[in-house]
Amino acid sequence: MTRSSYPPLKSLSQNFLRNESQAKHLVDRLPLTLLDTVVELGAGQGAMTFLLAEKVSRVLAVEIDAGHSAELEKRVSEAGKKNVEVIHEDLLKTDWNEWFRRLNGPFMVVGNLPYHISTPILFRIIENRPIIKAAYVMLQKEVADRLLAQPGTKEYGVITVLIGYYARIQPLMQLKPGSFFPRPKVSSTFIELVFHQKLTPRIENEDLFRWVVRSSFAQRRKQIKNALIADARFSGTLIAKALEENRIDPQCRGETLTIPQFVTLANILANLIKK
């Protein structure tokens, strides 16, 4: 791997993939064709950028670090990679529809996500799912475990439900700390997110759905009825009726509910509010 003139910044949680064979193995696992376009989130030193460029028609390599962005752009130019465009911007602040316009259509997302903003990026991916074909991202193993968790486990929580409703999560590869520089304290998992073509049951009110999920896990040891009335948004009577109609024990904990149960509960609550 080419050595960079710019040291990794701890403030940006930069942990660069340094093993070329592993980078190649990761990219080879992806179902990419020359008809595809890719937005690489956090291109860094370009460990996957050039490999992706060999597989697809165009790559937008997005990098927030000005030094690494300029350095990667220079390497791309020297290598004559006409199908790679390096973009220096903050992927949490930019309008992802601009990438859609640049690439003339939906794109794949690939990236080694910074640990400290991996969850916000996951929610941006879900938010922009109409313009994304699928996403393949590297996460801290703990975050990946939470995405893959089952009801009733300590890992099961807000992101399990809010991401899992919209996408199927599949682990593709696990990497040890030694695969990165600087070496992180934890292992990482490379995952696939494929969006569900049909969302069932359908959510009546997305804001209310998110509130129900977040409130249910805000204090995990609380019984679900008490958790849902904690911020006094709704009366205890209304919450009790919604739980009863959904046949949910008011004394159970939110962590025991399945994703469809959360959706149905939010929908029942939405309908009760209208009455």
N, C-alpha and C positions, 0 to 999 in steps of 0.2 A: 504494500500500500504506500502511495506517495506521501512523504513526510510534509506536513504543513508548516508554514512559517508562523502560524497563529496558534497559540496554546488554547486548549479547551477552556471555556468559561463556566465556572461553577454556577454563576448566577443564571445561566441558561440551561443548566442540567445537561451539559454536552458530554455525552459518552459515545464516542465514535466507534463504529464497527471496524475492527482492524484486521480481521482474518479474511483474506481474499477468497479462500476456498469456501468458507461459510457464507460469504456474501453471494458467491456464485450459486451455491446450493439453494439459498433462499430464493433468488430470482428465478432459478430453474424450476422451483416448485409452483410458480405462479402461472395460471392459465392465460398467458399473454400471446397475442398474435400481432402481425405487422399491421393489422387493421385497427389496433387499439391505440389509445393515447393515455398517458400517465401523468398525474401530478404527484411529484415526490415531495412529501412533507418533511422538512428538516433534512435537506440534502447534505449538509455538513461538508465533509471533505470529499464527497463524491464516491463513497464506497460502493453504492448501488447504482449511481447515476449512469455510468458508462455501460454497465451490464444491462440496464433497462433500455438504453438507447439501441442496443443490438436486437431487442425483442419487439419493439413497438415503433409506430410511425413518428410519434412526437413525445418528448418529455419536457414538462415544466418543472424545473428543479427549484423549489422554494426554500429559501434560507434567510433567517432573521439576522444572522451575524454578518456584518458588513465585510469583515476581513475574509471570512471563509467564502462568502458569496463572490467577492471580487477574484479571489484565488481560483475558485472553481470555474468561474466564467473564463478566466485566462486559459486554464487547462483545456476547457471545452473548445475554445478557439484554436489553440495549438494542435489539438487532435483532429480538427476539421469536422467536428460533430455538428452538422447543420440541423439535425433534428432535436437538439437540446437547447432550451432557453432557460437561463438562470435568472431567477427573480428574487430580488432582495426585498422582502416584506415580512410583516408579522401575520402569520396565517390565522391568528385569532381575531385580527382587526380587519383584514381585507375582505372584500366581497367575493366569495367563491364563484359567483355567477360570472365574474370577469374571466376566470379560468375557462368556464364553459364557452364563453364567447371566443376566446383566443384559440381554443381547440375545436371550435365548430361543432360541439356536441358533447354528450356524456363522456366521462373519463373514469379511469381506474385511479384509486388512491393507494400509494405505497409510501411507507415511511418508518423511520426509527424515531419514535416520539420521545421528546424530552419528558423525563419522569414527572416533573413538577406541574406540567400542564396536559398530561395525557388524558385525564378525564374531560376537561373542557374541549379538547380536540375531538374526542369520541362523540360528544354531544353536537359539535359542529358537523361532523360526518353525518350523523343521523338527521340533523336539521336540513342538510343539503342533499339528502338521498335521492331526490328527483333527478339530479344531474350527475350522480355517481353510479357507476355500474356495480362496483364492489370495492372493498377496502382491505388492504393487507398491511398490518402495522405491528411494530415491535413495542411491547409493553413490559413494564415491570411485572414480574411473575405474580406478585400479589394482586395487581389489578386484573390480570388475565384470569386468575383464579376466582375473583369476584364475579367476573362476567360469566364464567362457566358454572357458578355455584347453583346448588339445588335448594329448594325451600327447606327450612328447618336447620340449615347449617349456619355457622357463624360468618361465613364469607358472603352469604346471600344478603343482598341489600339494595339500595336505591339504584345503582348503575346496572345491577343484574336485571332489574325489572324494566327500567326506562330504556335500556339499550336492547335487552332481549325481546321486548315486544316487537321491535322493528326489524331485527336482524338475527340470523342464525350465526352463532359464534363457533368457530372450529380452530383448535390449536394446531399449528403446522410444524413448529419446531421450538425447542427450548435451547437457550444459549447460556453458558456459564459466564460469570463475571470476567474471566480471562479473555473473553472474545472481544472486549471493548477497551478503549483507552479514553480517559483514565478508567481504571478498573472500578466498577460500581460495587457496592456491598451485597447486592442481591442478583439473582438470576433473572433472565428475561424470557419472555415467550412471544413468538411470532404468531399472530392469529389472522384468521380470515373472517371478514364480516360480509355476509351475503344477505341482502335485504329481502324480506318476505314479500312475495308478489301479491299476496292477499292477507290483509290484516284482520284477524278474527280473535275475539269479537271486536267490532269496530268501536272506536272511542268517540263518544258524543261530545266531550269537552276536554280538550288536551290539557288546558291549564288546570282544570279540576282533577284530572287523572294524575298529573305531576304532584299536585298538592296532597292527594290521598296517599301516594307512594312515599313522598318525603315525610309527611306527618307520621305515617305508620312506623317509620324507621328512626324518627328523631330521637326517641328514647326507647331503645329496643326492648327493655325489660317491662315496659308498660303494656297492659292489656290493650287490645286495639281500640276498644271504645274510648278508653281514657286518653289514648294517644291522639285520637281524632277530635277530641273536644278540648285539647290542651290550649290551643290558641283562641278558643271561643269564637271561631269563625261560624260554626254551626252549633245548634243546641244539642244537648244530650238526647233529647227525644227524637230529633231528626236523625241523628247518627244511629241510634238504637233501631229505628224503623228501617233504615237502609241496610244495616247488618242483618236484621231479621228477614227482610225480603231476599237477601242474597244467601240466606241460610249459613251465616258465619257466626260462630260462637263469639259473643262480645268479650269473653274472657281470654280468648286466644291472643297470641302475639302476631304482629304483622309479618314477622319472618316466616310464618308457617303458610302464608297465602301464596297461591300460584299466580303467575302473571295474568291468566284469564280471570281469576277471582278479583284481582285489583281492578281490572278494566270494568268488569260487571258491577263492582261496588261503586266505582266512580260514575258509571252510567245511571245506576239506580238513584244515586244521590243527586245527579243532574236533573233527573226527571221529577224527583220529589221537590226540588227547589222551584220548579216551574209551576207546581200545583198551588 
